[in-house]
Amino acid sequence: MKALITGASSGIGKDIAVILSDMGYDVIIVARNRKKLEKVAKGLSGNVEIIDTDISSTFNCMKLYNKVKKEDIEIVINNAGFGLFGKFDETKIDKEMDMIDTNIKGAHTLTKLFLKDFKDRNRGYILNVSSSAAFLSGPLMSTYYATKVYVLHLTEAINEELRRENSNVYIGVLCPGPVDTNFNKIAGVEFNLKSMTSSSVAKYAIDKMFKRKMLIIPGIKIKLGVFITRLLPRKLMSKISYGIQKKKIK
């Protein structure tokens, strides 16, 4: 049994790799930074394969897939992603394009490639990592929030297609709230809400994945928050979201 995890050099991706490794899975850990991956690998049991690549490149995603497609991969975790804080007209466009390529194109490409194989075998698990941000408009982090909406809606749509085909292939989406990871440093923010640990989010996600739950939202407060977003007018939610985002400024 093998599992492939992107964004595995830290945070949720790293902790998912630890959990699956402890469960007996051989893991393929993927990220840009090889040194960080090597450090992660030392803490894993079982067989570990390191692939240092940048999945913001569609070519690299294809290359990654072609490298491992003959291996018996049962689980794919599309976790790689990052955020960026600031007004839309002030943030750097090259950073935003890199974010869109990583958060959207990387997840989209790998999902499509592995899904075809999983459907042929009629088994397998794909877990895409989105965010509770996907339920809001996210002023001051507009591009990041928009990328997470894409991941959420894409996963929901594929899940329904598989359901109507009576497929045994699973696809689900993880939508955590604030998590204590390196994300904050990269995005340039500080969460004003209490963050969950990445290990607790990872454990919850894997448990729900194996129970075949499609929408995975860790934490009672975040679940309640997501429920409220479905009741209030979208314009009001944008105003509330702006207030929340503004409090993240360091």
N, C-alpha and C positions, 0 to 999 in steps of 0.2 A: 504494500500500500504506500502510495506517495502523495505528498501534498506540495503545491507550489504557492508561495506567499510573496507578493510584491510589497515593497516598502517595509522590508523585514529587518532593517538595520536598527530600529528603535520603536518605542511605543507599542501600539496595538499589534502591529505586524510582528514585532519581535516576540511579544507574549503569546500570540497565536501559534507561532512556530514552536515555542517551548511546550505549550499544551499538547499540540499534535504530536510532537516528538515523544513526549512522555506517554502518549497513548499508543505508541508503537509505529507511528508513521515515519517513513523516511521523508525528509523535507528538502525542498529546493528553495533556498532563500535568495531573494532578488532585491537589489537596490543599487544606487549609484556608487556608494562608498564601500570599496572592498575591505578596507581595514576594519570598518565597523561590522561588516558581515562576518569577518573572521573572528571577531570578538564574540559575536552572538553564537557562532558555531561551537565555540568552546563550551558553552553552557547547555548544549543540546545533547540528548542521548540518541543512539541509533545513527544511521547514515545521514550525512548532510552534504548537499551539493551547493556550492556558492556560485552565483552568476551575477557579476557586477555589470549592470547595463542601465541605460537611461530609457525608460519606457515612454518618455514623452515623444520619442521617435517611433513612427509606425514601422519603419524599416527594422528598428531594434526589436519591436514586439514580434514581428514576423520571424526574425532571426532567433529570438528566444523560443518561440513556439516550435520552429523547425528543429531546434536543438534537443527538445525534450519530448516531442510528440510521440516517439516510439516507446517511451517509458509509460508504465501503467499508472498514470496520474489519476487519482480519484477525487482530489479536492483542489480547487483553485480559489485563492483568496486575493481579490483585487483591492489591495489596501493602499497602494502608493498614492500620495497626494499631498498638497500643501496649500496654505492660504496666504492672503495678502490684505493688509489693512490700509484704508485711506479713501478719500473721495475719488470717484470714478475718473474725473478729469485730471487728477493729480498723480495717480499711480502710474508706474512705468509700464508701457504697453508690452515691452519684450518679456517682462516678468509675468504679465497677465497671459500672454500667448503660451509661455512655458507652462503656466498653471492649467490652462485649457487643454493643452496637449497631454499633460500628465493625468489630470483628474478625469478628463472626458475621453480623449482619443486612446489613451493607454488602456483604460478599463473597457472601453467599447471594443477595441481590437482583440484583446485577449479573451473577452467573453465570447465574442463571435467565433474565434478560432477553436477554442476548447469546447464550446457548446456543440459544435458539429460532431466532434469525436464522441462526446458524452452521449449524444442522441443515437449515434450509430451503435454504441454499446448498451444503450438504455440504462445507464447508471452514471453517477457522479454528482458532485456538489460544487456549485459556484456561489461564493459569497462576495458581494460587492459592498465596499465600505462607502457609505454616503455620510450623512450628518443630520442631526435635528435641524440644522440650518436649511435643509431642503424644504421645510414647511413654511419658511419666511422669505421675504424679499431681500433682507440684509443690506440696507444702506450702510455705507462705509466699509463693507466687505462684499460689494455687489457681485463681482465676478466669481469669487469663491462660492457664494451662496448659489449662484446660477449653475455652476458646475455640479453642485451636489443635487440640485433639482433634476438635472439630466440623468445622473446615475440612478436616482430613485425611480423616476418614471420609466427609464429604459428597463430596469429590473422588473418592475411591476408588469410591464407589457409582456416581457418574455415569459414571466411566470404564468400569465394567463394563457399564452400560446401553448406552453407545455402542459398545463392543466387540461386544456381542450383536446390535446393529443393523448391524454392518459399516459404521459411519459413518466418514467421513474427518475428522470433527471431533476435535481433540485436546483433552484436559483433563488436567492434571498438577498436582502439588503439590510445592512447594519446602519442605524441612524443614532449614534450616541450624541449626548450633549457635551458639555465641557469635560475634557479628559486631560489629566496631568501628563503631557507628553512634550516633545521638542517642537510640536506644532506652534505653540504660543510664541516661542523665540523666533521662529522663521516668519510667522505672520506679523510679529511686532505688536502683540497685544498681551494684556493680562485679563483673565476672566474674573468677573466680579462675583460669579456664582461659584459655589464649592465644586471642585472638579472630582470626578471619579478617577480611580487609578486605572491605568491601562490594563493591568492584569485582571482586575475585576470585570472590565468591559470585555476583554478577550474571552474569559471563562464563560461569561453569560452568552456571548455571541456563538461560541462553539456548541454550547449546550442546546441553544435554540435552533441552530443550524441542523444538528442531528435529529431534532424533533420536527424538522421541516417547516419551521415557522418562516413565513415570507418576510414580514416586516418586523425587524428586531430593534426595539428601543429600550436600552438599559436605563433603569432608574425610574422610580415612581414620579418624581417631580417632572422629569422630562416627558414622560408619558402624558401627564396631566397638561403640561404646556402644549404639547402637540395637539391634544384634544381641544384645547381652548382655541388654537389657531383655526380650527375648522368651524368655529361658531361665530367669531368676530369678523366684521367687515375687513376686507383686505387693506383698505386705505388706513384704517385704524391700526392694523397689525404692522404696517410699515412705519407708522409713527412710534409705536411701542418698540419695534426692532431698532430704530435709530437711537432711541434712548438707551437701550441695552448696549448697543455697539459703542456709543460714545463713552460709556463708563469703562470700556476696555483700554482706553488710551493710557499708556504708561506715563 
